[in-house]
Amino acid sequence: MTLDELKAALKTYYQTNKKGSTISLTVDSETNMGSVRDVKDAIGEVVASLCNELAVKLHKRSFDELTELQQQEIKKIYPSAIGRNP
């Protein structure tokens, strides 16, 4: 799967599941850490994009232009914490 395909799949997943979504990365000693970083970056990009789309839809402004309270409401829908399983 390419990074673009991953981003498309992640976007579909997040749009379908929204709150409560958890994506877990499982790696082992043979996993290329550059690939892990690329996947984490892709997840972050997708979440940021979805947050921005929702901000424009709800408030007619980009996510960065919202108040802290407005941003927190959107982050409840699209949380951005990324963890990694050992």
N, C-alpha and C positions, 0 to 999 in steps of 0.2 A: 504494500500500500504506500503510495507516495504521500508526502506531506499535504499536498492539495486535496487528495482524496480523504485523508484523515480529517482535515479541517471541515470538509463538506459533511462527513459523517458526524463529527462532533457537533456541528451547528444543528443538524437534524435531531440529534440526540437531545441537546439542551432545549431546543424549541419544543420537543415532545414532552420532556420530563420536568423542565424548569426546576422548581424548588425540590430540594432533597436529592439532587443529582450528585452522585459520587463517582469519580473516575479514579481508579487506583492503578498505579504503575508498579509492576512486579519486575524486578531486575535480578540478575545474578552476576557472578564475578566475570562472566564472559560478555556481558552487555556493554556495548560501546557507550560511554558516558556522553559523547557528543550527540548520539541519537536520542538519549534520554533528554538532554537539554533541548533538542529540536522539538521533541514531542511536547515537553512542558511549555515551550515558547508558543507552539501551535495552539495549545489549550488556552493559554493566556490571550492570544490574539483573537480567538473565537469568542471568548467570554467578553473581552473588551468591545468587540464589534457588536455583539448582541446587546450589551448595555447601552452602547451609543444608539443603536436602532430603536430601542425602547424609549430612551430619553427623548429622541426626536419625535417619536409617535405620541408620547404622553405630554411632553412639555414644549415641543417645537424648538428645542435647543439641544446642543451636543451634551454628552455626559459631563464633560469637563466644565461646561458652563452652568451646571445645576448647583443648587445649594447642597451643603453637606447632608441635610435631611433627605432631600430628593435622591441624592446618590445612594444613601443607605437603603432607601426603599427599593431601588433597582437592584442593589447588591443582594438583597434578600431573595430576589427572584433568580438572579444569576450570580451565585457566590463564586469567588475566584480562588479559594484556597486549593493549593495543589500539594499533595503529599506523595510519598513514595514508600512502598513496602520493601523491606530488605530482601 
